């Protein structure tokens, strides 16, 4: 009987265990003669905050032919007029990916594609936690080759294998629902997915806990209805779509030009959307699962104000001014200042051409980018007791640099208030918050954290207050995934052994060693990671790179992107 060696299982665990936040989008236009790529490109730009490392679009044109453009880079850099014009067809799927160390290979950019059965394109946001057993099943039983280090490709192949088992010449909605339902029983973790079947339609589904977001909307035209799937509602609003409806946990939706079919393919588990979406990731003008992100951040500020008032009183300290750490904390900071009747000031000017820092690879890289990203105005800090409001404190690198910047320009005392509780556990559902030892609050109390980041005082939002600030906007949601705060992972299947393996492989110093050991295959981290092409650019026009397992950087499709 086939079995994987312990060493190989560890390698597979490493390859597939480090995933990051992404944005997904699917669009079907009723008029198939209109190309959907320009709209998908616009939609991806609205989701750029969810992924700044790589992006891709695959469209479906006449006779079910797929057209692809994907590469490392931001939407504005990859999709120029020439590349968009080559994406033919009235339906398509798009994806943006967040940056991690090692994700340099264009083959790791999504959407992914398999030609068998029927031709499937696939985009995924989330992370699977049982990849080792799934990979063994793919190899030993399904005999399907996984070409990259992304669990998104793994998920696609499980879906494809389930469809293949129908053995039909042509499939219908019933077959698709059955295949997705079977897949949901096989995999564990968080996933929101959009798929496209050649010449058939687009599909969206969500894990039974609804951890990652995805919804749908409709737009009436003169000829019929256009349909959209997206990670956030802001895409629908900006594109003229209405009737936004979140995909339910364990639900699958199939859209063709004939209509819409919805089905609960597995019984929903405890509905627990990731609360960190509201704290940090989602745009404030989005509504996720019936909750306005903007209003939830206002409520976070109100709740945090009460905690700040209590802690300041207990410590005999006072505050002269409230200053947000831009941009995510602005809404909460303003409400906090109003609640405490304190002046609100913009003390940091942000360079908008530097990406989010907490998820950047390597501690030195993160540290260097903080000062590139922000500049402190001495006028607002000099001689004052300053309350800095941030959305969260993860590694502490950014906070430490910001506190020092405030003191460098003359702040008398610097107090840091976090809209989120202390983050003490890794996120295993699609956000790159790695080992516990890298989290500044792990094993530390508030005083220890303050000392670690150089602040005079640190004040954290309490977990009950954070939950209430979000839940009050949709009381029907009884639970949120708060695992980064309390270590309670809603899917189960996470124990100390899992953490030990994860942390041994995730640490920055281990990443460097593995990169050296694996050569061209690279450190293989993140939604992608895979090989670093020897020529630095990957495959184009059939040029073979040794950076990927089989040397095919397009993973089955011609890639129209040109470096």
C-alpha positions in Angstrom: 0.0 0.0 0.0 1.2 3.5 -0.9 2.3 5.7 2.0 4.2 9.0 2.3 7.4 9.1 4.2 7.5 11.3 7.3 10.1 13.6 5.7 7.9 14.0 2.6 4.8 14.7 4.7 6.7 17.4 6.5 7.8 18.8 3.2 4.2 18.8 1.9 3.0 20.4 5.1 5.6 23.1 4.6 4.6 23.7 1.0 0.9 24.0 1.6 0.7 25.4 5.2 1.4 29.1 4.7 -1.5 30.8 3.0 -2.6 34.4 2.8 -5.6 36.6 2.3 -6.9 37.0 -1.2 -9.7 38.6 -3.2 -11.9 36.6 -5.6 -14.3 37.7 -8.3 -16.5 36.1 -10.9 -18.6 37.8 -13.6 -21.1 36.5 -16.1 -22.6 39.0 -18.7 -25.9 38.1 -20.2 -24.7 39.4 -23.6 -21.9 37.0 -24.5 -20.6 39.2 -27.3 -19.4 41.8 -24.7 -16.0 41.1 -23.1 -16.2 41.0 -19.4 -12.4 41.5 -18.8 -12.5 45.3 -18.4 -15.1 45.1 -15.7 -13.3 42.3 -13.9 -10.1 44.4 -14.0 -12.0 47.3 -12.4 -13.4 44.9 -9.8 -10.0 43.6 -8.9 -8.7 47.1 -8.4 -11.5 47.5 -5.8 -10.2 44.4 -4.1 -6.5 45.4 -4.4 -6.3 45.9 -0.6 -6.9 42.1 -0.3 -3.9 41.3 -2.4 -1.0 43.3 -3.7 1.5 40.6 -4.8 -0.1 38.9 -7.8 -3.3 39.0 -9.9 -4.9 37.2 -12.7 -8.0 37.0 -14.9 -9.2 34.1 -17.0 -12.2 34.6 -19.4 -14.3 32.2 -21.4 -15.0 33.0 -25.0 -16.5 31.3 -28.1 -16.6 27.5 -28.1 -15.6 27.5 -24.4 -12.1 28.6 -25.1 -10.2 30.1 -22.1 -8.1 33.3 -22.3 -5.6 34.0 -19.4 -3.5 36.8 -18.1 -1.8 36.5 -14.7 1.5 37.5 -13.1 3.1 38.9 -10.0 2.3 42.6 -9.6 -0.6 44.9 -8.9 -3.7 45.2 -11.1 -2.7 48.5 -12.6 0.7 47.0 -13.6 -0.4 43.7 -15.1 -3.6 44.7 -16.9 -2.8 47.3 -19.5 -5.0 48.0 -22.6 -3.2 45.3 -24.7 -3.5 42.5 -22.1 -7.2 43.3 -21.4 -8.0 43.3 -25.1 -6.8 39.8 -25.4 -9.1 38.5 -22.8 -12.1 37.5 -24.9 -15.5 36.4 -23.6 -18.6 37.3 -21.6 -17.7 35.5 -18.4 -14.6 35.2 -16.3 -12.9 34.8 -13.0 -10.4 37.1 -11.3 -8.1 36.9 -8.3 -5.7 39.1 -6.3 -3.1 37.6 -3.8 -1.4 39.1 -0.8 2.5 39.0 -0.7 4.6 36.5 1.2 8.2 35.4 1.1 8.9 33.1 -1.8 5.8 33.8 -3.9 7.7 34.9 -7.0 6.5 32.4 -9.5 3.9 33.5 -12.0 2.5 30.0 -12.0 1.4 30.5 -8.4 -0.8 33.4 -9.4 -4.5 32.6 -9.7 -6.9 31.7 -11.1 -5.9 28.0 -11.6 -7.0 25.8 -14.5 -7.4 22.1 -15.2 -8.5 20.8 -18.6 -10.1 17.6 -17.3 -12.9 17.2 -16.8 -14.8 19.7 -19.0 -12.3 22.6 -18.4 -12.4 24.3 -15.0 -11.0 27.7 -13.8 -10.8 28.3 -10.1 -10.0 31.1 -7.6 -9.8 30.6 -3.9 -9.5 32.7 -0.7 -8.6 30.8 2.5 -6.5 27.9 3.7 -6.9 24.2 4.1 -5.6 22.5 7.2 -5.6 18.8 6.1 -3.4 19.2 3.1 -1.1 16.3 3.8 -3.9 13.7 3.7 -5.5 15.3 0.7 -2.2 15.2 -1.2 -1.8 11.6 -0.4 -5.3 10.9 -1.7 -4.6 12.9 -4.9 -1.5 10.9 -5.6 -2.4 7.4 -4.5 -6.1 7.3 -5.3 -7.1 10.1 -7.7 -3.8 10.0 -9.6 -3.9 13.8 -10.2 -0.7 15.8 -10.3 -0.5 19.0 -8.3 1.9 21.3 -10.1 2.3 24.2 -7.6 2.6 24.8 -3.9 -0.8 26.3 -3.5 -3.6 24.6 -1.7 -5.9 26.4 -4.1 -4.8 24.1 -6.9 -5.2 21.2 -4.6 -8.8 22.2 -3.9 -9.5 22.6 -7.6 -8.2 19.1 -8.3 -10.4 17.6 -5.6 -13.4 19.3 -7.2 -12.3 18.2 -10.6 -11.8 14.6 -9.5 -15.3 14.5 -8.0 -16.8 15.8 -11.2 -14.8 13.3 -13.2 -16.4 10.4 -11.2 -19.7 11.2 -12.8 -18.3 9.7 -16.1 -20.7 11.8 -18.1 -20.2 13.3 -21.5 -22.0 16.5 -20.3 -22.8 17.4 -16.7 -25.7 19.4 -15.2 -26.3 21.4 -12.0 -27.1 18.3 -10.0 -23.7 16.8 -10.8 -21.9 20.0 -9.8 -23.8 20.3 -6.5 -22.9 16.7 -5.7 -19.2 17.2 -6.5 -19.0 20.3 -4.3 -20.8 18.6 -1.5 -18.5 15.7 -1.7 -15.5 18.0 -1.7 -16.7 19.9 1.4 -16.8 16.6 3.3 -13.2 15.8 2.2 -11.5 19.1 3.1 -11.0 21.0 6.3 -10.4 24.7 6.7 -11.6 28.0 5.4 -12.4 28.6 1.8 -14.5 31.0 -0.4 -14.2 30.0 -4.0 -15.3 31.1 -7.5 -15.1 28.6 -10.4 -15.9 28.6 -14.1 -16.8 25.7 -16.3 -16.0 26.1 -20.0 -19.1 27.1 -21.9 -21.3 26.4 -18.9 -21.3 29.1 -16.2 -19.8 30.4 -13.0 -20.0 28.9 -9.5 -19.4 30.1 -6.0 -19.3 28.3 -2.7 -18.3 28.8 0.9 -17.0 26.6 3.6 -19.5 25.2 6.2 -18.4 27.7 8.8 -18.5 30.7 6.4 -15.1 31.9 7.7 -14.0 33.7 4.5 -16.5 36.1 2.7 -18.1 35.9 -0.7 -21.4 37.2 -2.1 -23.4 37.7 -5.3 -25.3 40.5 -6.9 -27.3 41.1 -10.1 -27.6 43.9 -12.6 -30.5 44.3 -15.0 -29.7 45.1 -18.6 -31.7 45.6 -21.8 -31.1 42.0 -22.9 -31.2 40.2 -19.5 -29.3 40.0 -16.2 -25.6 40.1 -15.4 -24.3 38.3 -12.3 -21.3 39.0 -10.1 -19.5 37.1 -7.4 -17.0 39.0 -5.2 -15.2 38.9 -1.8 -16.8 42.2 -0.8 -19.9 44.1 -1.6 -18.0 47.3 -2.6 -17.4 45.7 -6.0 -21.1 45.3 -6.7 -22.0 48.8 -5.6 -19.2 50.4 -7.7 -20.2 48.4 -10.8 -23.9 49.1 -10.7 -25.0 45.7 -9.3 -27.8 45.4 -6.7 -29.4 42.9 -4.4 -26.1 41.9 -2.7 -26.6 38.5 -1.1 -23.9 36.6 0.9 -23.2 33.0 0.0 -24.3 31.0 3.0 -22.0 28.6 4.8 -22.0 25.3 3.1 -23.9 26.7 0.1 -23.1 26.5 -3.6 -24.5 28.8 -6.3 -24.4 28.0 -10.0 -25.1 30.8 -12.5 -25.6 30.2 -16.3 -27.3 32.4 -18.8 -30.4 30.4 -18.3 -30.7 31.3 -14.6 -29.5 30.8 -11.0 -29.5 27.6 -9.0 -28.7 27.6 -5.2 -28.3 24.7 -2.9 -27.1 23.9 0.6 -24.7 21.1 -0.4 -23.7 20.3 3.2 -25.2 21.1 6.5 -23.9 24.4 7.8 -21.6 24.1 10.8 -21.4 26.9 13.4 -21.5 30.1 11.3 -18.3 31.9 12.4 -17.1 34.6 10.0 -13.5 35.8 10.7 -13.8 38.9 12.9 -10.4 40.1 11.6 -12.2 41.0 8.4 -14.0 43.8 10.2 -10.9 44.8 12.3 -8.5 45.2 9.4 -8.9 43.5 6.1 -12.2 44.5 4.5 -12.8 48.0 3.0 -14.9 50.2 5.3 -17.5 50.7 2.5 -18.2 47.0 2.3 -21.0 45.1 4.0 -20.1 41.5 4.9 -22.7 39.1 6.2 -25.1 42.0 6.8 -22.6 44.0 8.8 -21.3 47.3 7.7 -17.5 47.3 8.2 -17.6 51.1 8.7 -20.3 50.9 11.4 -18.5 48.1 13.1 -15.3 50.1 13.3 -17.3 53.1 14.7 -18.6 50.7 17.4 -15.1 49.5 18.1 -14.0 53.0 18.8 -16.9 53.6 21.1 -16.2 50.4 23.0 -12.5 51.1 23.1 -13.1 54.6 24.5 -14.6 53.1 27.7 -11.6 50.8 28.2 -9.2 53.6 27.6 -11.0 55.8 30.1 -10.9 53.0 32.7 -7.2 52.1 32.2 -6.0 55.7 32.1 -7.9 56.4 35.4 -6.3 53.3 37.0 -2.9 54.5 36.0 -3.3 58.1 36.9 -2.5 59.2 33.3 -4.1 61.7 30.9 -4.1 62.2 27.2 -3.8 65.5 25.2 -4.6 64.3 21.7 -5.8 61.2 19.8 -3.9 60.2 16.7 -4.8 57.3 14.4 -2.2 55.0 12.8 -3.5 55.3 9.2 -5.6 54.1 7.5 -7.7 51.3 9.0 -8.0 52.8 12.5 -9.2 56.2 11.5 -12.9 55.5 11.9 -12.4 54.0 15.4 -10.0 56.7 16.5 -12.4 59.5 15.6 -15.3 57.9 17.5 -13.0 57.2 20.5 -11.9 60.9 20.5 -15.5 62.1 20.3 -16.6 59.8 23.1 -13.8 61.0 25.4 -14.1 64.7 24.3 -10.5 64.7 23.2 -9.0 66.5 20.1 -8.5 64.2 17.1 -5.5 64.9 14.9 -3.8 63.4 11.8 -0.2 63.1 13.1 1.1 60.7 10.5 1.3 61.3 6.7 1.2 58.0 4.7 3.1 57.2 1.6 0.4 55.3 -0.3 2.8 53.5 -2.6 4.1 51.2 0.2 2.1 48.1 0.9 0.8 46.8 4.2 3.7 45.9 6.4 2.7 43.3 9.0 2.5 40.6 6.3 5.7 41.6 4.5 8.3 38.8 4.5 11.3 39.1 6.8 11.6 41.2 10.0 14.1 43.6 8.6 11.9 44.3 5.5 8.9 45.0 7.7 11.0 47.4 9.9 12.5 49.3 7.0 9.1 49.8 5.3 7.4 51.3 8.4 9.4 54.5 8.0 9.0 54.5 4.3 5.3 54.2 4.8 4.7 56.9 7.5 6.1 60.3 8.4 5.3 61.9 11.8 4.4 65.6 12.0 6.2 67.2 15.0 3.6 69.9 15.3 1.0 67.3 16.6 3.3 65.4 18.9 5.7 67.8 20.5 5.3 68.1 24.3 2.0 66.2 24.3 0.7 63.0 25.9 -0.4 61.1 22.7 -2.9 58.3 22.4 -2.1 56.4 19.2 -5.0 54.3 18.0 -4.2 51.2 15.8 -6.4 48.5 14.5 -4.3 45.7 16.0 -0.8 44.8 17.2 0.6 41.7 15.5 4.4 41.3 15.5 5.0 44.6 17.2 7.5 45.7 14.5 5.3 48.4 13.1 4.1 49.6 16.5 7.6 49.8 17.9 8.8 52.0 14.9 5.7 54.2 15.2 6.1 54.7 18.9 9.8 55.6 18.3 8.8 58.0 15.5 6.4 59.8 17.9 9.1 60.1 20.6 11.6 61.3 18.0 9.5 64.3 17.2 8.9 65.2 20.8 6.0 63.3 22.2 6.0 63.4 26.0 4.2 60.1 26.6 3.0 57.6 24.0 0.0 55.4 24.8 -1.0 52.8 22.3 -4.7 51.7 22.1 -5.5 48.7 20.0 -9.0 48.2 18.5 -8.4 44.4 18.7 -7.4 42.3 21.7 -3.9 40.8 22.0 -3.1 38.5 19.1 -1.6 35.4 20.7 -2.3 32.6 18.3 -1.5 32.0 14.6 -4.2 32.5 11.9 -4.5 29.2 10.1 -7.5 30.3 7.9 -5.8 32.4 5.3 -3.9 35.3 7.0 -0.2 35.3 7.4 0.1 35.6 11.2 2.7 33.0 11.8 4.2 31.3 14.8 3.3 32.3 18.3 6.8 33.3 19.1 6.7 36.0 16.4 3.6 37.5 17.9 4.5 40.3 20.3 1.6 39.5 22.7 2.3 35.8 23.0 3.3 35.0 26.5 3.2 38.7 27.5 0.8 40.8 29.5 -0.1 44.4 28.7 2.9 45.8 30.6 5.3 43.4 28.8 3.9 44.4 25.4 4.2 48.1 26.2 7.9 47.5 27.1 8.5 45.5 23.9 7.2 48.2 21.7 8.6 51.1 23.7 5.2 52.6 24.7 4.4 54.1 28.1 1.2 52.2 28.2 -0.7 49.8 26.0 -4.5 49.4 26.1 -6.2 46.5 24.3 -9.9 46.2 23.4 -11.5 43.3 25.3 -12.6 40.4 23.3 -16.3 40.6 24.5 -16.3 44.3 23.5 -14.9 43.5 20.1 -17.4 40.8 19.5 -20.3 43.0 20.6 -19.2 45.9 18.4 -19.5 43.7 15.4 -22.4 41.4 16.4 -24.7 44.2 17.4 -25.1 45.0 13.7 -26.3 41.5 12.9 -27.5 39.7 16.1 -28.4 36.6 14.1 -24.6 35.8 14.0 -24.0 34.0 17.3 -20.3 33.4 16.8 -17.2 34.8 15.1 -13.9 33.1 14.4 -11.7 34.8 17.0 -9.0 32.2 17.0 -6.1 34.6 16.8 -7.2 36.0 20.1 -8.5 33.0 22.0 -7.0 30.0 20.2 -10.5 28.5 19.6 -10.3 27.2 16.0 -13.9 26.6 14.8 -13.1 23.8 12.3 -11.3 21.7 14.9 -8.4 19.6 13.8 -5.8 21.9 15.4 -3.7 20.7 18.3 -0.3 21.3 19.9 1.3 18.9 17.4 -0.1 20.9 14.5 1.2 24.1 16.0 4.6 22.7 16.7 5.0 21.5 13.1 3.7 24.7 11.7 5.9 26.9 13.8 9.0 24.9 13.1 8.5 25.4 9.4 7.1 28.9 9.4 9.8 30.9 11.3 11.7 33.4 9.3 15.1 31.7 9.9 13.7 28.3 8.8 12.3 29.9 5.6 15.8 31.0 4.7 17.3 27.6 5.3 14.6 25.8 3.3 15.0 28.2 0.4 18.7 27.2 0.3 18.0 23.5 0.6 15.3 23.3 -2.0 17.1 25.3 -4.7 14.9 26.2 -7.7 11.8 24.9 -5.9 12.0 27.8 -3.5 10.6 28.3 -0.1 7.1 27.6 -1.5 5.1 29.8 0.9 1.8 31.6 0.7 -0.9 31.4 -1.9 1.8 30.2 -4.1 5.4 30.3 -3.3 6.7 27.6 -5.6 9.8 27.9 -7.6 11.7 31.0 -8.4 12.4 30.9 -12.2 16.1 31.0 -13.0 15.6 33.8 -15.5 13.5 35.8 -13.0 10.5 36.0 -15.2 9.0 32.6 -15.5 7.5 31.1 -18.6 6.2 33.0 -21.6 5.5 31.9 -25.1 6.5 28.4 -24.4 9.9 29.1 -22.9 10.6 26.4 -20.3 11.8 27.6 -16.8 13.3 25.2 -14.3 11.5 27.0 -11.6 8.4 24.8 -11.5 8.0 21.1 -11.0 7.1 20.3 -14.6 8.6 23.5 -16.1 5.1 24.9 -17.3 4.7 28.2 -15.7 1.3 28.8 -17.3 -0.1 25.7 -15.6 -2.1 24.6 -18.6 -3.0 27.9 -20.4 -1.1 30.3 -22.6 -0.4 33.4 -20.5 -0.8 36.6 -22.4 1.1 38.7 -19.9 4.4 40.1 -21.1 7.1 41.3 -18.7 
